[in-house]
Amino acid sequence: MLLRNGYKIITINTIDFSKSMHYNPFAYIKSEKDIMKLVTIFMANTKSENSSGGDQFWENAERLLYMAYIGYIYYECIEEEQNFGTLVDMINASETREDDEEFKNAIDLIFQDLEEMEPEHFAVLQYKKFKLAAGVAECRWYLVSAFIKYRLPPIFYILALINAERNCYEETATLHGTL
């Protein structure tokens, strides 16, 4: 009935990921406000069920780092790299060395280069705020360990790509559902 009335039916099957359509929230980012919304939603939906609301410092640091990375991905990466897989790769590349405070990893160098070209870039500003936080090494370790669950292939299966054109959903009546 819905199909006959012009609706496009989109399903995300959380039981059998191979039967799920793909969804990429990066395809819907249009502004810095959208980046902030995505980070807020992502953090709210990835909290541990046993969490009683962590230390505000860690949550703020996590938010800043996600905004920096997602801002970089949105503004600087090609469309095929604008997904959660790239975000996980960036987090995994955020190596730290406790014995060397001056050590710069690949991500530090990326942001350093971007800052030289565009000092007021949204992602650069967020990254600089993150770096100002005390205990950056511990913060990165916290974020990497918290993000390990997203290394699971089924999550990548759903969040890596999108099945339709970027604006397809805005132009047609669509019913979204999950299992």
TIDREN-990902 format. One record per residue (C-alpha): residue in one letter; x, y, z. Coordinates in pm, whole numbers. Layout:
<atoms>
atom code: A, X: X, Y: Y, Z: Z
...
</atoms>
This chain:
<atoms>
atom code: M, X: 0, Y: 0, Z: 0
atom code: L, X: 276, Y: 247, Z: 89
atom code: L, X: 471, Y: 170, Z: -228
atom code: R, X: 157, Y: 221, Z: -437
atom code: N, X: 111, Y: 563, Z: -275
atom code: G, X: 457, Y: 678, Z: -376
atom code: Y, X: 649, Y: 611, Z: -54
atom code: K, X: 1001, Y: 478, Z: -68
atom code: I, X: 1052, Y: 229, Z: 214
atom code: I, X: 1390, Y: 229, Z: 385
atom code: T, X: 1479, Y: -35, Z: 642
atom code: I, X: 1764, Y: -70, Z: 884
atom code: N, X: 1772, Y: -428, Z: 1005
atom code: T, X: 1959, Y: -440, Z: 1335
atom code: I, X: 1918, Y: -818, Z: 1365
atom code: D, X: 2060, Y: -919, Z: 1026
atom code: F, X: 2282, Y: -637, Z: 896
atom code: S, X: 2318, Y: -803, Z: 556
atom code: K, X: 1947, Y: -735, Z: 496
atom code: S, X: 1976, Y: -371, Z: 594
atom code: M, X: 1997, Y: -71, Z: 370
atom code: H, X: 2294, Y: 157, Z: 423
atom code: Y, X: 2268, Y: 490, Z: 600
atom code: N, X: 2534, Y: 757, Z: 614
atom code: P, X: 2448, Y: 1055, Z: 834
atom code: F, X: 2745, Y: 1245, Z: 684
atom code: A, X: 2540, Y: 1277, Z: 365
atom code: Y, X: 2300, Y: 1508, Z: 549
atom code: I, X: 2555, Y: 1749, Z: 697
atom code: K, X: 2511, Y: 2097, Z: 551
atom code: S, X: 2663, Y: 2318, Z: 823
atom code: E, X: 2861, Y: 2331, Z: 1146
atom code: K, X: 2531, Y: 2319, Z: 1332
atom code: D, X: 2461, Y: 1982, Z: 1166
atom code: I, X: 2804, Y: 1858, Z: 1277
atom code: M, X: 2723, Y: 1954, Z: 1635
atom code: K, X: 2385, Y: 1781, Z: 1614
atom code: L, X: 2543, Y: 1464, Z: 1474
atom code: V, X: 2802, Y: 1457, Z: 1753
atom code: T, X: 2535, Y: 1513, Z: 2020
atom code: I, X: 2313, Y: 1235, Z: 1881
atom code: F, X: 2609, Y: 1003, Z: 1833
atom code: M, X: 2730, Y: 1051, Z: 2189
atom code: A, X: 2381, Y: 1015, Z: 2337
atom code: N, X: 2325, Y: 689, Z: 2151
atom code: T, X: 2662, Y: 531, Z: 2221
atom code: K, X: 2667, Y: 568, Z: 2598
atom code: S, X: 2700, Y: 245, Z: 2787
atom code: E, X: 2373, Y: 130, Z: 2942
atom code: N, X: 2559, Y: 98, Z: 3273
atom code: S, X: 2688, Y: 454, Z: 3250
atom code: S, X: 2561, Y: 691, Z: 3513
atom code: G, X: 2677, Y: 994, Z: 3316
atom code: G, X: 3053, Y: 1027, Z: 3316
atom code: D, X: 3280, Y: 1307, Z: 3416
atom code: Q, X: 3183, Y: 1625, Z: 3231
atom code: F, X: 3548, Y: 1691, Z: 3143
atom code: W, X: 3572, Y: 1366, Z: 2947
atom code: E, X: 3239, Y: 1422, Z: 2775
atom code: N, X: 3342, Y: 1773, Z: 2669
atom code: A, X: 3679, Y: 1648, Z: 2543
atom code: E, X: 3510, Y: 1368, Z: 2352
atom code: R, X: 3262, Y: 1615, Z: 2198
atom code: L, X: 3542, Y: 1851, Z: 2088
atom code: L, X: 3744, Y: 1572, Z: 1931
atom code: Y, X: 3445, Y: 1430, Z: 1744
atom code: M, X: 3352, Y: 1778, Z: 1619
atom code: A, X: 3711, Y: 1834, Z: 1502
atom code: Y, X: 3732, Y: 1499, Z: 1325
atom code: I, X: 3384, Y: 1514, Z: 1172
atom code: G, X: 3443, Y: 1876, Z: 1070
atom code: Y, X: 3765, Y: 1772, Z: 900
atom code: I, X: 3595, Y: 1479, Z: 728
atom code: Y, X: 3306, Y: 1695, Z: 608
atom code: Y, X: 3507, Y: 1992, Z: 484
atom code: E, X: 3828, Y: 1825, Z: 367
atom code: C, X: 3760, Y: 1466, Z: 261
atom code: I, X: 3618, Y: 1347, Z: -69
atom code: E, X: 3257, Y: 1227, Z: -58
atom code: E, X: 3353, Y: 857, Z: -55
atom code: E, X: 3551, Y: 915, Z: 266
atom code: Q, X: 3276, Y: 1106, Z: 444
atom code: N, X: 3161, Y: 826, Z: 675
atom code: F, X: 3211, Y: 669, Z: 1017
atom code: G, X: 3482, Y: 441, Z: 880
atom code: T, X: 3702, Y: 746, Z: 823
atom code: L, X: 3619, Y: 870, Z: 1173
atom code: V, X: 3731, Y: 539, Z: 1323
atom code: D, X: 4049, Y: 549, Z: 1114
atom code: M, X: 4127, Y: 898, Z: 1245
atom code: I, X: 4069, Y: 792, Z: 1605
atom code: N, X: 4288, Y: 486, Z: 1557
atom code: A, X: 4562, Y: 707, Z: 1410
atom code: S, X: 4555, Y: 928, Z: 1721
atom code: E, X: 4861, Y: 760, Z: 1870
atom code: T, X: 5009, Y: 906, Z: 2185
atom code: R, X: 5335, Y: 847, Z: 2367
atom code: E, X: 5332, Y: 896, Z: 2741
atom code: D, X: 5708, Y: 939, Z: 2752
atom code: D, X: 5718, Y: 1205, Z: 2476
atom code: E, X: 5489, Y: 1505, Z: 2526
atom code: E, X: 5622, Y: 1663, Z: 2203
atom code: F, X: 5529, Y: 1362, Z: 1985
atom code: K, X: 5300, Y: 1446, Z: 1691
atom code: N, X: 5098, Y: 1170, Z: 1530
atom code: A, X: 4958, Y: 1175, Z: 1177
atom code: I, X: 4637, Y: 1346, Z: 1290
atom code: D, X: 4829, Y: 1620, Z: 1471
atom code: L, X: 5024, Y: 1683, Z: 1151
atom code: I, X: 4706, Y: 1695, Z: 942
atom code: F, X: 4556, Y: 1958, Z: 1170
atom code: Q, X: 4884, Y: 2149, Z: 1185
atom code: D, X: 4893, Y: 2169, Z: 804
atom code: L, X: 4528, Y: 2270, Z: 789
atom code: E, X: 4584, Y: 2540, Z: 1052
atom code: E, X: 4871, Y: 2686, Z: 846
atom code: M, X: 4641, Y: 2709, Z: 543
atom code: E, X: 4321, Y: 2809, Z: 722
atom code: P, X: 4366, Y: 2908, Z: 1090
atom code: E, X: 3994, Y: 2977, Z: 1145
atom code: H, X: 3877, Y: 2644, Z: 999
atom code: F, X: 3596, Y: 2495, Z: 1211
atom code: A, X: 3780, Y: 2164, Z: 1257
atom code: V, X: 4106, Y: 2337, Z: 1353
atom code: L, X: 3934, Y: 2549, Z: 1617
atom code: Q, X: 3771, Y: 2241, Z: 1773
atom code: Y, X: 4099, Y: 2047, Z: 1766
atom code: K, X: 4286, Y: 2333, Z: 1934
atom code: K, X: 4024, Y: 2342, Z: 2212
atom code: F, X: 4064, Y: 1968, Z: 2255
atom code: K, X: 4444, Y: 1999, Z: 2272
atom code: L, X: 4418, Y: 2265, Z: 2544
atom code: A, X: 4259, Y: 2010, Z: 2774
atom code: A, X: 4485, Y: 1865, Z: 3042
atom code: G, X: 4586, Y: 1502, Z: 3004
atom code: V, X: 4548, Y: 1479, Z: 2627
atom code: A, X: 4720, Y: 1140, Z: 2621
atom code: E, X: 4475, Y: 997, Z: 2872
atom code: C, X: 4183, Y: 1158, Z: 2689
atom code: R, X: 4283, Y: 1004, Z: 2356
atom code: W, X: 4325, Y: 664, Z: 2519
atom code: Y, X: 3977, Y: 699, Z: 2669
atom code: L, X: 3829, Y: 787, Z: 2331
atom code: V, X: 4006, Y: 508, Z: 2145
atom code: S, X: 3899, Y: 249, Z: 2400
atom code: A, X: 3542, Y: 382, Z: 2401
atom code: F, X: 3528, Y: 366, Z: 2023
atom code: I, X: 3651, Y: 6, Z: 1986
atom code: K, X: 3296, Y: -127, Z: 1961
atom code: Y, X: 3261, Y: 54, Z: 1626
atom code: R, X: 3530, Y: -165, Z: 1472
atom code: L, X: 3261, Y: -431, Z: 1434
atom code: P, X: 3199, Y: -504, Z: 1064
atom code: P, X: 2815, Y: -502, Z: 1092
atom code: I, X: 2818, Y: -142, Z: 1214
atom code: F, X: 3046, Y: -44, Z: 924
atom code: Y, X: 2809, Y: -228, Z: 690
atom code: I, X: 2522, Y: 6, Z: 781
atom code: L, X: 2711, Y: 330, Z: 845
atom code: A, X: 2971, Y: 325, Z: 566
atom code: L, X: 2761, Y: 401, Z: 261
atom code: I, X: 2423, Y: 523, Z: 150
atom code: N, X: 2217, Y: 332, Z: -109
atom code: A, X: 2062, Y: 630, Z: -280
atom code: E, X: 2164, Y: 970, Z: -407
atom code: R, X: 2239, Y: 1234, Z: -142
atom code: N, X: 1914, Y: 1430, Z: -187
atom code: C, X: 1687, Y: 1141, Z: -283
atom code: Y, X: 1514, Y: 1130, Z: 54
atom code: E, X: 1435, Y: 1499, Z: 51
atom code: E, X: 1257, Y: 1478, Z: -284
atom code: T, X: 1030, Y: 1180, Z: -225
atom code: A, X: 791, Y: 1063, Z: 44
atom code: T, X: 985, Y: 819, Z: 259
atom code: L, X: 901, Y: 584, Z: 541
atom code: H, X: 1192, Y: 497, Z: 769
atom code: G, X: 1188, Y: 194, Z: 994
atom code: T, X: 1410, Y: -33, Z: 1201
atom code: L, X: 1387, Y: -389, Z: 1318
</atoms>
